[in-house]
Amino acid sequence: MPDPASPPVREGDLLAGKYRVERIIGSGGMGVVVAARHEQLDQRVALKFVRDEALGNQDAVQRFLREARAAVKLRSEHAAKVLDVGTLESGAPYMVMEFLEGRDLGQVLAEQGPLGVEAAAEWLVQACEAVAEAHAAGIVHRDLKPQNLFLARSVGGASKVKVLDFGVSKSMITSDAAGGLTQTRSMLGSPLYMSPEQMRSARDVDARSDVWALGVVLYELLTRRWPFEAESMPELCLKVVSDPPAPVSQHRPDLPRPMIEVIERCLQKDPALRYENAAELAAALEPMAPPASHVIVERARMAMASTKGATQDRATRSPEAFAQTAPTPAAWGSGRGESPSTSTAKAKKRSPALWIGLGTVAAAALAAVILYATHGADDPAAASTASAPVRSPSAVASVVETFLAPAPLASAPPEPAASDTALPAASASAPPRPTPTPATPATPATPATPPVGSAKPDPTPRVPPTARPRPVDDIPSLR
């Protein structure tokens, strides 16, 4: 077994022909992390690579590559960025990440002790945003703990949480059982932060296992204790699987009730009773976090909402849900129905004709009202003449001319219009009707003999009004 105390590189070494090693940040049995500087760009980076002695361990190499693939998908400012990947001269794979200055939350706890409610909520909300983006991409971290939550210093001295080490992450979309990367008997992740289902089988986990781990982290940030403590690994596993967690209030009586409820829900043994993902956990913590955390919570919620429907497999959906969204033959255009777009297009084509028809009806109704208002009280026959159809355009023109012509003098009877004699001859389909003889003040007009079966004519002589247009009922064209 390689000696972790013997570093594989030294300060000043040039790696991959462009990264100059400045100092070693961390070294373990499988990998090394160094601070280096890009020779051409003068950019400070963190370079992580697998030890030469571990190259024969395919699990270690695949875990390393899996971390790079998982981290490069995340765009959150609270996830450590992967800038490049490659292979060293020795054949060892390496990964170039952004260089972070600061300390992880494990070191913060060791130096400062338990945190306040607002600080703990703020830092966990930031971690939730990165983890929520991973969940939206179908990735479970599986090793969330204070040591993998790095409190990095940013511009102006402010600090923000960065989630590290996706090396034991698992895809929720594609199974890796065929490759043997995740064995049921393997103990992946730190046992103190593992969910009961992860204790039973590291393969059968989803986003709710990360919610459990974040609940343990929150418990530890507030109390510097763990919900399950034991002297040995078997005892710890047994407690996680079967025993209830130690109440957080017994270590921190001053905690507000909403914070206690959040922790208790995260640590439910039944995954269905926990928060569905990190975005829901962030939303539950928002009331206890600073106001600035609202933007972070919204980003986490949007990350989950943007991929909620896209990542859902049709095969896992219920028939009822599929029936509500499945297209019908009418929607395809192959049935008797029509698609909405086709119906809209036809409606648009019909709209001019519809408006013309409505305008014609309205004009006819208006004409009837005018006729009735003009002479309806003077002539009993107005009701029948108002509803008579217009015979021809010339007849309409005669009506207009009659209304616009100056009124005749009272002493002289009006001259008959040309259309009065021409229209009956042209309209062969209409039955002939007697033309009433206008009366003068001196000589009463003799009413025409009505047809058989008609109403008895009014014997009272009628005098045309002074300075008034000719009654419409005298115009044959409208009869």
C-alpha positions as CSV (number, residue, x, y, z in Angstrom):
1,M,0.0,0.0,0.0
2,P,1.4,3.4,-0.9
3,D,2.5,5.7,1.8
4,P,0.3,8.8,1.9
5,A,3.2,10.7,3.5
6,S,5.4,10.5,0.5
7,P,4.1,13.0,-2.1
8,P,4.3,11.9,-5.8
9,V,5.2,15.5,-6.9
10,R,7.2,18.4,-5.5
11,E,7.0,22.1,-5.6
12,G,8.3,23.4,-9.0
13,D,7.4,20.2,-10.9
14,L,5.8,20.8,-14.3
15,L,2.7,18.6,-14.9
16,A,1.1,18.0,-18.3
17,G,3.7,20.4,-19.8
18,K,1.9,23.5,-18.6
19,Y,1.0,23.4,-14.9
20,R,3.7,24.4,-12.5
21,V,3.2,23.0,-9.0
22,E,3.2,25.6,-6.2
23,R,2.3,23.5,-3.2
24,I,0.5,20.3,-2.2
25,I,-3.0,20.9,-0.8
26,G,-3.9,17.3,0.1
27,S,-2.6,13.8,-0.5
28,G,-4.2,10.4,0.2
29,G,-3.9,6.8,-0.7
30,M,-5.7,7.2,-4.1
31,G,-5.1,10.8,-5.2
32,V,-3.4,14.1,-4.7
33,V,-4.5,17.7,-5.0
34,V,-2.0,20.5,-5.6
35,A,-2.1,24.2,-6.2
36,A,-0.5,25.0,-9.5
37,R,-0.2,27.8,-12.0
38,H,-0.8,27.7,-15.7
39,E,2.4,28.7,-17.4
40,Q,0.9,30.4,-20.5
41,L,-2.2,31.9,-18.9
42,D,-0.6,32.8,-15.5
43,Q,-3.8,31.3,-13.9
44,R,-3.8,29.7,-10.5
45,V,-5.7,26.4,-10.5
46,A,-6.2,23.3,-8.4
47,L,-5.0,20.2,-10.1
48,K,-6.2,16.8,-8.9
49,F,-4.8,13.5,-10.2
50,V,-4.7,9.8,-9.3
51,R,-1.5,8.4,-7.8
52,D,0.6,6.1,-9.9
53,E,0.2,3.3,-7.4
54,A,-3.6,3.5,-7.7
55,L,-3.7,3.2,-11.5
56,G,-4.3,-0.5,-11.2
57,N,-7.4,0.1,-9.2
58,Q,-10.1,0.5,-11.9
59,D,-12.6,1.5,-9.3
60,A,-10.5,4.5,-8.2
61,V,-9.8,5.5,-11.8
62,Q,-13.5,5.3,-12.8
63,R,-14.6,7.1,-9.7
64,F,-12.2,9.9,-10.6
65,L,-13.5,10.2,-14.2
66,R,-17.1,10.0,-12.9
67,E,-16.4,13.0,-10.7
68,A,-15.1,15.0,-13.6
69,R,-18.1,14.1,-15.8
70,A,-20.6,15.0,-13.0
71,A,-18.9,18.3,-12.0
72,V,-18.6,19.6,-15.6
73,K,-22.4,19.5,-16.0
74,L,-23.0,21.9,-13.1
75,R,-23.1,25.6,-13.8
76,S,-24.0,26.8,-10.3
77,E,-21.7,29.3,-8.6
78,H,-21.9,27.0,-5.6
79,A,-20.3,24.0,-7.3
80,A,-16.6,23.8,-7.9
81,K,-15.9,24.3,-11.6
82,V,-13.9,21.8,-13.6
83,L,-11.8,23.6,-16.2
84,D,-9.9,20.8,-18.0
85,V,-9.1,17.1,-17.9
86,G,-6.2,15.1,-19.3
87,T,-3.6,12.5,-18.8
88,L,-0.1,12.9,-17.2
89,E,3.0,11.5,-18.7
90,S,2.7,8.5,-16.3
91,G,-0.8,7.7,-17.7
92,A,-2.6,9.0,-14.6
93,P,-5.7,11.0,-15.4
94,Y,-5.9,14.5,-14.0
95,M,-8.6,17.2,-13.5
96,V,-8.1,20.9,-13.4
97,M,-10.5,22.9,-11.1
98,E,-10.9,26.4,-10.0
99,F,-8.6,27.4,-7.2
100,L,-10.5,28.1,-4.0
101,E,-9.2,30.0,-1.0
102,G,-10.8,29.4,2.4
103,R,-11.7,26.5,4.5
104,D,-14.3,23.8,4.6
105,L,-17.2,23.8,7.1
106,G,-15.6,21.0,9.1
107,Q,-12.7,23.3,9.9
108,V,-15.1,26.2,10.7
109,L,-16.9,24.0,13.2
110,A,-13.6,22.9,14.8
111,E,-12.6,26.6,15.2
112,Q,-15.8,28.3,16.0
113,G,-18.1,25.7,17.5
114,P,-21.9,25.5,16.7
115,L,-23.3,28.1,14.4
116,G,-26.2,30.4,14.7
117,V,-29.5,29.6,13.1
118,E,-29.3,32.2,10.3
119,A,-25.7,31.4,9.4
120,A,-26.4,27.6,9.3
121,A,-29.5,28.2,7.1
122,E,-27.6,30.5,4.8
123,W,-24.8,28.1,4.1
124,L,-27.0,25.1,3.7
125,V,-29.2,27.0,1.2
126,Q,-26.1,27.7,-0.9
127,A,-25.1,24.1,-0.8
128,C,-28.7,23.1,-1.7
129,E,-28.6,25.2,-4.9
130,A,-25.6,23.2,-6.3
131,V,-27.0,19.9,-5.1
132,A,-30.5,20.8,-6.6
133,E,-28.8,21.4,-10.0
134,A,-27.1,18.0,-9.7
135,H,-30.5,16.4,-8.9
136,A,-32.1,18.1,-11.9
137,A,-29.3,16.6,-14.0
138,G,-30.1,13.1,-12.6
139,I,-27.0,13.0,-10.3
140,V,-26.9,12.0,-6.6
141,H,-23.8,13.2,-4.7
142,R,-23.9,10.4,-2.0
143,D,-21.0,11.9,0.0
144,L,-22.3,15.2,1.4
145,K,-20.5,16.2,4.6
146,P,-19.0,19.4,6.1
147,Q,-15.6,18.5,4.6
148,N,-17.1,18.6,1.1
149,L,-18.7,22.0,1.7
150,F,-16.0,24.5,1.2
151,L,-16.4,28.1,2.4
152,A,-14.5,30.0,-0.2
153,R,-13.5,33.6,-0.1
154,S,-14.9,35.6,-3.0
155,V,-14.5,39.2,-4.2
156,G,-14.7,41.7,-1.3
157,G,-14.0,39.2,1.4
158,A,-17.4,37.6,1.3
159,S,-17.7,33.8,1.6
160,K,-19.8,31.4,-0.3
161,V,-20.2,27.6,-0.1
162,K,-18.8,25.4,-2.9
163,V,-19.8,21.8,-3.1
164,L,-16.8,19.5,-3.7
165,D,-16.0,15.8,-4.6
166,F,-18.7,14.2,-6.8
167,G,-16.4,11.2,-6.9
168,V,-19.0,8.8,-5.5
169,S,-21.9,10.4,-7.4
170,K,-24.4,8.2,-9.1
171,S,-26.7,8.8,-12.0
172,M,-30.4,8.4,-11.4
173,I,-31.1,8.1,-15.1
174,T,-28.6,5.4,-16.3
175,S,-27.8,2.3,-14.3
176,D,-24.1,1.6,-13.8
177,A,-24.7,-2.0,-12.5
178,A,-23.3,-3.5,-15.7
179,G,-19.9,-1.8,-15.2
180,G,-19.7,-2.9,-11.6
181,L,-18.8,0.6,-10.5
182,T,-21.3,0.5,-7.7
183,Q,-21.3,-2.8,-5.8
184,T,-24.0,-3.4,-3.2
185,R,-21.4,-4.5,-0.7
186,S,-19.3,-1.4,-1.1
187,M,-19.4,1.2,1.6
188,L,-19.4,4.5,-0.4
189,G,-19.7,7.7,1.4
190,S,-19.1,8.6,5.1
191,P,-21.2,6.4,7.4
192,L,-22.2,9.3,9.7
193,Y,-24.1,11.0,6.9
194,M,-25.5,7.9,5.1
195,S,-29.2,7.3,4.8
196,P,-30.8,4.0,5.9
197,E,-31.3,2.9,2.3
198,Q,-27.7,3.7,1.5
199,M,-26.6,1.6,4.4
200,R,-28.6,-1.3,3.0
201,S,-27.6,-0.9,-0.6
202,A,-25.4,1.8,-2.1
203,R,-27.0,1.1,-5.5
204,D,-30.6,1.9,-4.5
205,V,-30.4,5.6,-3.7
206,D,-31.9,8.8,-5.2
207,A,-32.0,12.5,-4.4
208,R,-33.6,11.9,-1.0
209,S,-30.4,10.2,0.2
210,D,-28.7,13.6,-0.3
211,V,-31.5,15.3,1.6
212,W,-30.8,12.9,4.5
213,A,-27.1,13.8,4.4
214,L,-27.9,17.6,4.3
215,G,-30.1,17.1,7.3
216,V,-27.3,15.5,9.2
217,V,-24.9,18.3,8.2
218,L,-27.5,20.9,9.4
219,Y,-27.8,19.0,12.7
220,E,-24.0,19.1,13.1
221,L,-23.6,22.7,12.2
222,L,-26.1,23.7,14.9
223,T,-24.9,21.3,17.7
224,R,-21.5,20.0,16.7
225,R,-22.9,16.5,17.3
226,W,-24.5,13.8,15.2
227,P,-28.0,12.4,15.3
228,F,-26.5,8.9,15.5
229,E,-23.4,8.2,17.5
230,A,-21.8,4.8,18.2
231,E,-18.5,3.2,19.2
232,S,-18.2,0.9,16.1
233,M,-19.3,0.8,12.5
234,P,-21.8,-2.1,12.9
235,E,-23.4,-0.4,15.9
236,L,-23.7,2.9,13.9
237,C,-25.3,1.1,10.9
238,L,-27.8,-0.6,13.2
239,K,-28.8,2.7,14.8
240,V,-29.2,4.5,11.5
241,V,-31.4,1.7,10.1
242,S,-33.6,1.0,13.2
243,D,-33.3,3.7,15.9
244,P,-34.8,7.2,15.9
245,P,-32.3,10.1,15.8
246,A,-31.4,11.9,19.0
247,P,-33.6,15.0,19.3
248,V,-31.7,18.1,18.2
249,S,-33.4,20.1,20.9
250,Q,-31.6,18.1,23.6
251,H,-28.3,19.5,22.4
252,R,-29.7,23.0,21.4
253,P,-32.8,24.0,23.4
254,D,-32.9,27.5,21.9
255,L,-33.6,26.3,18.3
256,P,-36.8,27.7,16.8
257,R,-39.5,25.1,16.1
258,P,-39.4,25.6,12.3
259,M,-35.7,24.6,12.2
260,I,-36.4,21.5,14.4
261,E,-39.2,20.5,12.0
262,V,-36.9,20.8,9.0
263,I,-34.3,18.6,10.6
264,E,-36.8,16.0,11.6
265,R,-38.3,15.8,8.1
266,C,-34.8,15.3,6.6
267,L,-34.1,12.4,9.0
268,Q,-37.3,10.4,8.3
269,K,-36.4,6.8,7.7
270,D,-39.0,6.5,5.0
271,P,-37.7,8.4,2.0
272,A,-41.2,9.3,0.9
273,L,-41.6,11.4,4.0
274,R,-38.5,13.5,3.4
275,Y,-38.2,16.5,1.0
276,E,-38.2,15.3,-2.6
277,N,-35.0,17.1,-3.5
278,A,-32.5,19.8,-2.4
279,A,-34.7,22.6,-3.9
280,E,-37.6,21.7,-1.6
281,L,-35.2,21.7,1.4
282,A,-33.8,25.1,0.4
283,A,-37.4,26.5,0.2
284,A,-38.1,25.2,3.7
285,L,-35.0,26.9,5.1
286,E,-35.6,30.2,3.3
287,P,-37.6,31.9,6.2
288,M,-34.7,31.3,8.6
289,A,-32.0,32.5,6.1
290,P,-31.0,36.1,5.3
291,P,-33.2,37.9,2.8
292,A,-30.4,37.6,0.2
293,S,-30.9,33.9,0.1
294,H,-34.3,34.3,-1.7
295,V,-32.5,34.6,-5.0
296,I,-30.5,31.4,-4.3
297,V,-33.7,29.5,-3.4
298,E,-35.4,30.7,-6.6
299,R,-32.5,29.5,-8.7
300,A,-32.6,26.1,-7.0
301,R,-36.4,25.9,-7.7
302,M,-36.0,26.9,-11.3
303,A,-33.2,24.3,-11.8
304,M,-35.6,21.6,-10.8
305,A,-38.6,22.9,-12.7
306,S,-36.6,23.2,-15.9
307,T,-35.9,19.5,-16.1
308,K,-38.8,18.0,-14.2
309,G,-40.7,17.0,-17.3
310,A,-37.7,16.5,-19.6
311,T,-36.1,13.8,-17.4
312,Q,-39.2,11.8,-16.7
313,D,-39.3,8.5,-18.5
314,R,-42.6,7.8,-20.4
315,A,-42.4,4.2,-19.4
316,T,-42.8,5.1,-15.7
317,R,-45.8,7.4,-16.2
318,S,-49.2,6.2,-15.4
319,P,-51.7,5.4,-18.2
320,E,-54.0,8.2,-16.9
321,A,-51.2,10.8,-17.1
322,F,-50.2,9.7,-20.5
323,A,-53.8,9.8,-21.8
324,Q,-54.0,13.4,-20.7
325,T,-51.0,14.4,-22.7
326,A,-51.2,12.0,-25.6
327,P,-52.2,13.5,-29.0
328,T,-55.5,12.5,-30.4
329,P,-56.3,11.6,-34.1
330,A,-57.9,15.0,-34.4
331,A,-54.8,16.7,-33.2
332,W,-52.7,14.7,-35.7
333,G,-55.0,15.7,-38.6
334,S,-55.8,12.0,-39.4
335,G,-59.3,11.9,-37.8
336,R,-62.6,13.7,-38.4
337,G,-61.6,16.5,-36.1
338,E,-59.3,19.3,-36.9
339,S,-56.3,20.6,-35.2
340,P,-56.5,23.9,-33.4
341,S,-54.3,25.6,-35.9
342,T,-56.5,24.5,-38.8
343,S,-59.6,25.6,-37.1
344,T,-58.1,29.0,-36.3
345,A,-57.0,29.4,-39.9
346,K,-60.5,28.6,-41.2
347,A,-62.1,30.9,-38.7
348,K,-59.8,33.7,-40.0
349,K,-60.9,32.9,-43.6
350,R,-64.6,33.0,-42.6
351,S,-64.4,36.3,-40.6
352,P,-64.7,38.7,-43.6
353,A,-67.8,37.0,-44.9
354,L,-69.2,36.8,-41.4
355,W,-68.8,40.6,-40.9
356,I,-70.3,41.4,-44.3
357,G,-73.4,39.3,-43.5
358,L,-73.8,40.9,-40.1
359,G,-73.5,44.3,-41.7
360,T,-76.2,43.5,-44.2
361,V,-78.6,42.3,-41.6
362,A,-77.9,45.4,-39.4
363,A,-78.5,47.7,-42.4
364,A,-81.8,46.0,-43.2
365,A,-82.9,46.3,-39.6
366,L,-81.9,49.9,-39.5
367,A,-83.8,50.6,-42.7
368,A,-86.9,49.0,-41.3
369,V,-86.7,51.1,-38.2
370,I,-86.4,54.3,-40.3
371,L,-89.3,53.4,-42.5
372,Y,-91.5,52.7,-39.5
373,A,-90.5,55.9,-37.7
374,T,-91.1,58.0,-40.9
375,H,-94.6,56.9,-41.7
376,G,-95.6,54.0,-39.5
377,A,-98.2,56.2,-37.7
378,D,-99.7,57.6,-40.9
379,D,-100.3,54.6,-43.0
380,P,-101.7,51.2,-41.9
381,A,-99.9,49.6,-44.9
382,A,-96.5,50.7,-43.6
383,A,-96.0,47.4,-41.7
384,S,-96.3,45.4,-44.9
385,T,-94.3,47.7,-47.1
386,A,-91.4,48.0,-44.6
387,S,-90.8,44.3,-44.9
388,A,-91.0,44.1,-48.7
389,P,-87.7,43.2,-50.4
390,V,-85.7,45.7,-52.6
391,R,-86.3,44.8,-56.2
392,S,-83.2,46.2,-58.0
393,P,-80.4,48.7,-57.6
394,S,-82.4,51.2,-59.7
395,A,-85.3,50.9,-57.2
396,V,-82.9,51.7,-54.4
397,A,-81.6,54.7,-56.3
398,S,-85.1,56.0,-56.8
399,V,-85.8,55.7,-53.0
400,V,-82.7,57.8,-52.3
401,E,-83.6,60.4,-54.9
402,T,-87.1,60.6,-53.5
403,F,-85.8,61.3,-50.0
404,L,-83.2,63.8,-51.1
405,A,-85.6,65.7,-53.6
406,P,-87.1,69.0,-52.3
407,A,-90.6,68.8,-51.0
408,P,-93.4,69.8,-53.4
409,L,-95.6,72.8,-52.9
410,A,-98.9,72.3,-51.1
411,S,-100.8,73.7,-54.1
412,A,-99.5,71.3,-56.7
413,P,-99.5,67.6,-56.5
414,P,-96.1,65.8,-56.9
415,E,-95.2,64.4,-60.3
416,P,-95.0,60.7,-60.5
417,A,-91.5,59.3,-60.7
418,A,-90.2,57.5,-63.8
419,S,-89.7,54.4,-61.8
420,D,-93.4,54.4,-60.8
421,T,-94.4,53.3,-64.3
422,A,-91.3,51.5,-65.4
423,L,-90.8,49.2,-62.4
424,P,-94.1,47.3,-62.6
425,A,-93.4,46.4,-66.2
426,A,-89.9,45.2,-65.3
427,S,-90.9,43.3,-62.2
428,A,-93.0,40.6,-63.8
429,S,-92.9,38.4,-60.8
430,A,-94.6,40.8,-58.5
431,P,-98.4,41.1,-58.7
432,P,-99.7,44.5,-59.9
433,R,-101.0,46.7,-57.2
434,P,-103.1,49.9,-57.7
435,T,-101.3,53.2,-57.6
436,P,-103.0,55.6,-55.2
437,T,-104.0,58.9,-56.7
438,P,-102.6,61.8,-54.6
439,A,-105.3,64.1,-53.3
440,T,-105.3,67.9,-53.3
441,P,-107.0,70.2,-50.9
442,A,-109.6,71.1,-53.5
443,T,-110.3,67.7,-55.0
444,P,-110.4,64.7,-52.6
445,A,-108.6,61.7,-54.0
446,T,-110.7,58.7,-54.9
447,P,-109.2,55.5,-53.4
448,A,-108.5,52.7,-55.8
449,T,-110.7,49.6,-55.7
450,P,-108.9,47.1,-53.4
451,P,-108.4,43.5,-54.5
452,V,-110.9,40.9,-53.4
453,G,-110.3,39.7,-49.9
454,S,-108.4,42.8,-48.8
455,A,-109.3,45.1,-45.9
456,K,-111.9,47.8,-46.5
457,P,-110.2,51.1,-47.6
458,D,-110.3,54.1,-45.4
459,P,-113.0,56.5,-46.8
460,T,-111.5,59.6,-45.2
461,P,-109.6,61.7,-47.7
462,R,-105.9,62.2,-47.0
463,V,-104.1,65.4,-47.5
464,P,-100.3,65.3,-48.1
465,P,-98.4,67.1,-45.4
466,T,-96.6,70.4,-46.2
467,A,-92.8,70.4,-46.7
468,R,-92.6,66.6,-46.1
469,P,-91.0,64.0,-48.3
470,R,-93.3,61.7,-50.3
471,P,-94.6,58.8,-48.2
472,V,-92.6,55.7,-48.8
473,D,-95.7,53.5,-49.2
474,D,-96.4,55.4,-52.4
475,I,-93.2,54.2,-53.9
476,P,-93.9,51.0,-55.9
477,S,-90.3,49.8,-55.7
478,L,-90.6,49.0,-52.0
479,R,-93.8,47.1,-52.2
